Amino acid sequence: MDIHAILPSKGRDLRLDLFRGIANWAIFLDHIPDNAVNWITTRNYGFSDAADLFVFISGYTASFVYAKMMLERGYIVGATRLTKRVWQLYVAHIVLFVIYIVSIGYVAQRYSDPDIIHEFNVAGLVDNPVETLRQGLLLKFKPLNLDVLPLYIMLMGLFPPVLWFMLRRPDVTMLASFALYFAARHFEWNLAGYPGGSWYFNPYCWQLLFVFGAWCALGGTVRARRIIDSAPMLYFCLAYLVFALVMTMAGRFPAFGELFPAWLFDAFNPNDKTNLAPYRF
């Protein structure tokens, strides 16, 4: 299969920008407590949510943008441009990080509400500010709800060699991604957080969605077209969507959840987002 025939000749695919923008808005809505508007987001009706969509489309988009450059101008040029993009994302994260902690500190002082510092996980800046800031620069310390961008930075930073292999052996690269995913879940691999714990979005697991997006962009959907377009697959997908809706509602409404056997309910609730539970994929 000719990769050049799949990649866009010029410009951006605005559909990708549109749906990634929708995913960002949905992530924002999902993190506003006691908000009736966030009932329109996908997390209320299935196993996955806007974070899954964002990571998948990010992998898809990164392939479209950098694959052609890597093919035509070489690995070094493509990897350099990717690294430049990673640096831009990192700087944006640090700026956001500083604005975030300054804003929380100001609100806590202005309204004499010290509990908000603990609520938003920035208490370490009071107890040990220098080390906490250092760990923030290393992406190990993350205030509340500042988890998606570090994950994106990590995935983009490791993407150059993945893209190189994807352009040459896409199916093998996808299988390697699956192998890393299952190994991480089995051996409980994750990156360490600060002052304790681990990353909320386990990059060893979430890389699967990112790489899958790249695989789809670089011809994966074309090779699997016969399966995707088959009637059995359509019926399976519809049935799975209904099942995901039912189990999600069972987790949100205890009275409804009591109608299901414990083994079935416990298999899907609580939803393992940190390690990207297989049913989310």
KAQUIKA-V490536 format. One record per helix or strand of 2 or more residues. SS is the DSSP state (A for helix, B for strand). FROM is the first residue (numbers start at 0). LEN is the number of residues. Records with the same first field share a line. If there is no record, write none. Layout:
SS->FROM-LEN, FROM-LEN
//
This chain:
A->2-4, 13-17, 35-5, 41-3, 49-24, 74-36, 114-5, 123-4, 128-9, 147-10, 158-10, 169-18, 202-21, 224-4, 230-22, 253-4, 261-7
//
